[in-house]
Amino acid sequence: MNDQITISELYIHPLKSAASVSVKKATLDNLGFENDRRWMLVDPDGNFLSQRQFPEMCLIKAHADDDMLSVSVPGQDAIKVSANKDKVMQVVVWGDSCRAYDVGEVASEYLSNFLKTACRMVCFPADEKRQVDLNYANPGDLTGFSDGFPLLIISRASLDDLNKHLDKPVSMTRFRPNIVVSGCEAYAEDDWKRIIVGGIEMQVVKPCSRCSIPSIDPKTAVRSLEPVKTLREYRMKDSKIYFGQNVIANSTGILEIGMPVEIC
């Protein structure tokens, strides 16, 4: 029954490609979850950096508090930084060019030293408009520094099914979802088109195609063949591996663990 499906986990990722943050409730604004992927690392040319090039980014911990971001890396004291709204630069995320606030030299030096590559931290301006792909969205559907969509949903049953195929189980955080649901069958989310949670209607718009990031252990930053190797055996379609669904919310509000999920 649909009323047995509930939210079981919620995650935000304040700094794109850094460690996931588990939360009990999350506020939805016009870009997705508040504080989710609003900060990002870029190279000197403004191109975004991710675990694809730098697996050790998963070891960076970031926590947002209003306009401040607390950042820590293994073996170093944490730093607190904020955006310099007077220093604007152009950055590129998967071919999308948008404005961003530079965060300054302290963050740049701290993270450049950790990653052993020149980088800068930037912050997404509240008034910036990054349109979601119109092949799957409507004009005015926006996102921040996410790969392309504001929200990602995965069922716990889907991960449980994957882990049955693996010698060593993997964690949900490898897949970097925002919303995890329980109470449905494995991969039930593949067939969902519209869901309602806490009175908020959401469109399930596109399966999430997977890169190499799930093969990086978020606790150690070590790459392996799994789980991508196994997913390739039974979750591949049109030469892409799919796991989870991209979602766009039609309104703002608050989601909490335990909320029922209605499938429409």
Secondary structure, 3 states (H helix, E strand, C coil): CHHHCEEEEEEECCECCCCCEEECEEEEECCEECCCCCEEEECCCCEECCCCCCHHHHHCEEEEECCEEEEECCCCCCEEEECEEEEEEEEEECCEEEEEEECCHHHHHHHHHHHCCCCEEEECCCCCCCECCCCCCCCCCECCCCCCCCEEEEEHHHHHHHHHCCCCCCCHHHHCCCEEEECCCCCHHHHCCEEEECCEEEEEEEEEECCCHHHECCCCCCECCCCHHHHHHHCEECCEEEEEEEEEECCCEEEECCCEEEEC
